[in-house]
Amino acid sequence: MTKTHPGHCCVFGLMWGDEGKGKIVDLLAGAYDCVVRYNGGANAGHTVWIGQEKFALHLLPAGILRTGVVAVIGPGVVVDPLTLRSEIAALQARGIAVAEHLRLSNRAHLVMPYHKAEDRLSEARMGDERKIGTTTRGIGPCYADKARRSTGVRFDDVLHEPGLEDRVLRILEDRRSALAALGGTDDPGLNRAEVLASLRIARDELSQYVCDTTRYLGDAVRAGRRLLFEGANGMLLDLDHGTYPFVTSSSTGPGGIAGGAGVPPTLLRRTIGVTKAYSTRVGGGPFVTELGDELGDRIRKQGNEYGTTTGRPRRCGWFDAVACGYSARLGGATDLAIMHMDTLAGFERVGMCVAYDCRGRKVEDPPAGVAELSECRPVIEYLPGWGEEVRTAASRESLPINAQRYIKAIERRTGVAATIISVGPERSQTLLSEPWRSCVAEGGPTA
């Protein structure tokens, strides 16, 4: 590492996903040699703006947009061959070189069409109060098969297992029988031809990217190369520590890197927790600061709060310092990246949840159970808003004074310094403190 470089780093979400992690990864990627996805699947949606061009990524790490940076999909990611093929083709059509810069773990599991069928049918059967709000991309069922072991399919199996097609067809028949009770025998995901097509895409079109990424990253570390880890989803969707059962099926924070990427847990030097200046959530589950009124609608409209993956309108609310502080402590955040400061411009006052009123008790940590969490009410502290536009700000010090005070309040409540402030969607609309200012100045060019 150079004197000014912060070392191996992780960018992870502090809330329920959609925080703006893709922009931060893209911004920092030029100063790193490898960008590594370690969890989740195509349920993630990272949006990156380069000038007037918009890139929406679901499986490919955002580092793929930087020349000379190797994008690594680790063993903890579950990969839909159809989605990955489509994403690669879309970037290649726009002149992005993918083949030379992508590594796909031979230990990563395949999301098969029957996983997506199970996801769709299971979610449809749930009542409104029990729906998880899944993206129906097959992520949960694929991770479940991974845990069952005998029904999991890895890229290494695609390349080396004799009789894999026969095994997968037996799995398909078992899945058809199990899902018949849900009325799913006609679901296209249970079609034999579709299932075999996914296997063949993995073998014939994606195998060129497959390697032992665990060894690759180990060699990279020993050679002194710099690694940037890209978290998917957010800490409040973590399987163990999120708002269970309204969560995803993987470990979403820095704690998931060791297993999900295949590197030592002592490797990280910095961890950047990403949050918006307000809160959003997609899908079901408790959301203490949710605004179900015109204020929530205004935030949604000004922030263009619609899911990258699903297009669903996001639920919006005031910044939740209770939840964000919990995630920052749990993830060991050394830095905060506060996104969408521009969205709150023009509000007369802005709210911040500083505690929960939970069954008559004031609490400053989120309850573990959703039954209790659903009964919590936010204790809101209001701060003066800022009417001025912030997108042209050149530094944190040039922001409106009330915006600066709001950032300081977030820092005080979470206990973490905000070293990255986003005031607009483009790379250039990002205010950096050290070490990131020097780090980005050393970075490489766009692809």
N, C-alpha and C positions, 0 to 999 in steps of 0.2 A: 504494500500500500504506500502511496505517496504521503508526504507529511500532511497534506490538506484533505486527503481522501478519508471518509468515515469508516470504510471497511464494509464487510459483508452486512447486508441490510435486508429487512423485511418490510413490505408495505401491506398493511392489513386493515380491514374495516372494523370500526368500533361499534357499529349499530347493526341494522338488519340488511346490510348490503346496499348497493346503489350509492355509496358515499362519494365516488369519484376516484377510486383507486387507480383506474386505468390511466387517467391523466397524469397522476403522480409517477406511476411506473414508467410511462412513456417519457416524461420529463427527465427522470434520473437515469434512464437506461443507457444513454450515451456514455455515461461515466463508468459503466460496468461491462464486463465481458460476457456474462450469461444472465438471462432473466428466466426464472424458474417458477412454473406453476406447480403447486404441491397438493391441491385439494379440489374437490368439486368436479363439475363437468360442464356441459353446455347449458346448465341452469344459470351460470354466471353471465354477466353482460357488461363488458368494459368498453366505454365509449371514449374515443380519442379524436380531438379536432387538431388538424394540422393546416393552418390557414383556413381556407373555406372548405377543406375536405374533411368529411366525417368517416371514421372507421369504427365499426361495431364488431368487437371481438368476443367470442364465447368460449373457445377452447385454446386458441393460440395466445401465448403470452404477449403482452403489449410491446415487449422488446423486439418483436419481429419487425417493427416499423423503423428500426434503427440499423443503419449500415454497420456490418462488422460485429453485431451482437448476436450471440447464439441463443435461440429460444428453446427452452427445455420443458417438456411435459413430463412430469415426474410420475413415479409409481403410485402415488396416492390419488391421481386423477382418474376418473372414469370417462372413457372416450367413445363417443358415438362416431363410428367410421363415416357415416353419411354426412354428418355435420362438419367433421374435420376436413373431409375432401372438399366440400362446398366452400368452406372458409379459405382453404388454401387456394382454390381456383379463383375465388373473388379477388384475393390480394394479387395473385399473379396477373390477372387481367388488368390490374391498376399499376403494373410495373414493379411490384414489390418482389424481390428475390427471396423465395422461401426455401427452395431445395437445399441450398448450401448452409442454411442457418437454423434448421429445425432438427431437434433430437426428441424422439418419442420413446419413452421407457418400455422395454420389453416386459416389464412387470405390471404395466398399467392394464386395467380390465376394460373389456369392451361393453358398451351399452348396446344391447341387442334390441331389435324391434319388439320382442315380447316383453322386454322391460318397460318400454313406453306404453304398450297395451295394458299391462298390469297397473301402471301409474294412472292412466286415464280412467280405467274401469273402477279402481279402488276409490279414487277421488270422487267420481260421479256418484258412487254409492253412499258416500258420507252425507249426512245432513249438513245444513249450512253452519251449524255451530261446531261440527266436528271436522270440517274440511281443513286440511293443513294449509291449503293455498299453494300446493306444489305447481311447478311449471309444467308438469306432465312430460318431462324430458327423459324419464326412466332412471333418474339418478338414485333414488332410494332403493328401488328393486335391484339395481345393479350392485349397489353396496351390500344389500342383503345376500345376494348370491355370492359375493366375495367372501362374506362371513360364513356362509354355508360350506364353502370350499369346493364341494363336488360339482356345483353348478356354475362356478365362476369360469370365465374364459379370458385369458390374458393374451397379449400380443405374442408372447413367447410360444403359447399354444398354437396360435395361428401359423407360426413359422415352423414349428418342430413336432407337434403332436400328431402321430399317425391316427387316422380315423376320427379326427376332430369333427368333421361334418356329421358323422353318425352319432357322436355323443351329443352334439348340439340339437340334432333332430329329436333325440330321445328327451332332452330337456324341453323342447318345444311341445312335444305331445303331453308331457306331464303338466306343463303350464296351461295348455289348452283345457285339459281336464279340470285343473284347479280353478280356472277362470270361467268355466262354463256356468257356474252358479251365479256369476255376475252378468250373464248374458253376453259374454265376450267372444263367442266362437267366430263371429263374423268380423272382428276387429282386424284391420289390415296388418297389425303388428304380429298376428298369429299366423300369417301366411308363410308357407314353407319357402316360396320363391324369394320373398323379401328377406327372410332370415339368412338364407344361403347367399344372397346378394351382398349382405353386410359383411359376411365372412370373406367373400371374394374381394371386396373393396379393400378390406384390411390387408389381405395377403398380396394382392396384385398392385395396388396403388399407394398404400401407406407403408409397406414394408421397407421402402428405401430410407425412411426416416427412423426406423426402429434400431435401438442399440441398448446397451446396458448403461443407462444414464447414471446409475449409482456409481459405477466405476468412472464414468466420464467426469462427473462432478468431483469425485475424490481426486482424480488426476489434475483437474483444473485448480483445485485448492492448493495442492502440493506445488503446482507450477506458479503460484502467486496470482492467479486470476481472480477477478472480483465477481461475486455472486449477488444478485438482487432477487429476492423471493417475492412472488406476487400472490397474495392471498385472494381467494374467491369468497363471495358471500360476505358475512360479517360476524363479529364475535357473538352477537345476540342470536345468531342462527347456529351457533356451535352445538354439535350433537350432545355434548355433556354439560355445557355451561350456558346455553342459550335458553330461550323461553319454550322449553320442551312441553309438549310434543310439536309445537309450531316452529320447527327448526329444520335444518338440512341434515344430511347423513354423513358429514365428515367433520374433522377438526379444523376449524376455520382460522384460528389465530397462529401466532408464532410457535405455539406448542405442537402444532401439527407438522412442522417442517422436518423434524428428524425422521419420522416415519414416512411422510408424504413425499419427501425429496430424496431421502437416503443420505443424509449428511449428519455429522455429530451435532448434538444439541448445544454444544459450547461454541459453535461457529459464529453466531450472530454478534455483531458489534453495535448496531443501531436497529431500532424498531419504530417505524412511523405508523402511528394510529391515525386513520383518516376518518373524519366526520364532517357532515354538513354543518352549516351555521344554524340549522333547524333539524327536525327529525322527519324521516319518512319510513314507511313500511309498505311492502306489497304482500298480499295474501292474508291469511287468517292469523289470529293470535292477539294477545293483549298489547295495547299501545297507549300508555298512560297519558301522554301529552297530546293525543290526537285532537285535531280541531275539525269538528264536523259541521263547520259553518262557512260563512263567506271568507273568513280569514284563511281557513285551510284551502279553500278554492283559489284564493289569490296567490298563496304560496305555490300551489300546484301550477297555476298558469304562468307565473313569473319565472319559476324554476324549470318549466317544461318537464314536470314530474310524471313521466310515463316510462314503464319498464323497457330497457334495451332488449331483453330476451322475449318478453310476453306482450309488450305494448299496453299492459294494464295500467290504469291510472294509479299512482301511488297515494297512499294515505299520508297526510301531512300534519305536522304539529310543531309546537315550540321545541327548542333545544332541551334535551333531557340530560342534565348534568349528573343525575343519579345513575342512569344506565351507562352513560359515556364514561364516567369516572370508574365504575365497576369494570368495564371492558378494558380501560387503559391500565388499571392495576393488574387485572388478570393476564393481559397480554404483555405486560412489562414495557409499555410504550415509553420510549426515550424522547420522542418528538410527536407533536400534533401537526396534522395538516388539516386546516379548516377550509372547507369548500363552500362555494355558492354564497360568498358574502354579498355579491351583487344582487342576488335574489331578494334580499331583505331591504335593499335600498328603497326609500320612499315610505316605509312604515313609520307611523308616528311614534310607536313604541314597540319593543320586541320583548317577548316573554322568554323566561328561562326557568325550567323546573329545577328547584334546589333541594327538594325532599318529596317524599310521598306521605300522604295521609292514608294509612292502611288500617282500616277498622278502628279508627280513633287513635292510632299510634303514629307518631312521626318517625319515619324510617329513612335512612340515607343509603341503604343497599337494597337492590331489588330482591323481593322474595323469590325462592326457588320454584314454587309451584304456581301454575297459571290461575288456579282458583283464587288464591290470595292476591296475586298480582292484578287480576281482573277487577278486584274491588278497590285497588289503590286509586287515589285521586291526587293530581299534581298540586304541589305547593309552588305557585308561580311567583317569581320575582320579575317585575317589569323594569326595563331599562329604556332610556330615551333612544329613539330611532335616529336614522340619518337620512335626510332627504336628498343628499348629494349622490351623484353617480360615482361609482368606485372603479369602473372598468379601466379607466385611464391612469389609475394610481401607479406610481413608479416605485413606491416603497411603503412599508407598513406605516412609517412616520408621516407619509403624505395622505393617508386615509383620513376621512372625517373623524373628528375627535371622539364622537359617540361610537363610531365603529371600532376605534382603538380601545375604548373602554369596554366594549362588549367582548372583544377578544381577550382582554385581560381578565374579565370575569370568568370566561371559559377556562383560561389557564389556572385561575385560582381554584375553581371548583373541581377541576380534574387533577390538578397537581402536576401538569405536564406543560412544558413550554411549546407554544405554537411557532414553529420555525418555518412553516410553509403556509401561505395564505393565498387562496384562489379567488380572484375577483372577476373571472370570466372563463369561457370554455377553452380558449386558445392557450397554447404553451406559453406565449408571451405574457398572458394575463395571470401571472403567478409571482407572488412576492416571496423572496427567499432570504432567510437568514443563514448565517454560517452553521454547519459546514457546507450546506447545500448550495449556497451561492458559488463558492469556489469549485465544488464538485461538478455542478452543471457547466461552469465555464470551461472545465477540462474535457467535457463530454464530446462525443463524436457527432457526425452529421446524420440527418434524416435519411431513411432509405429512399 
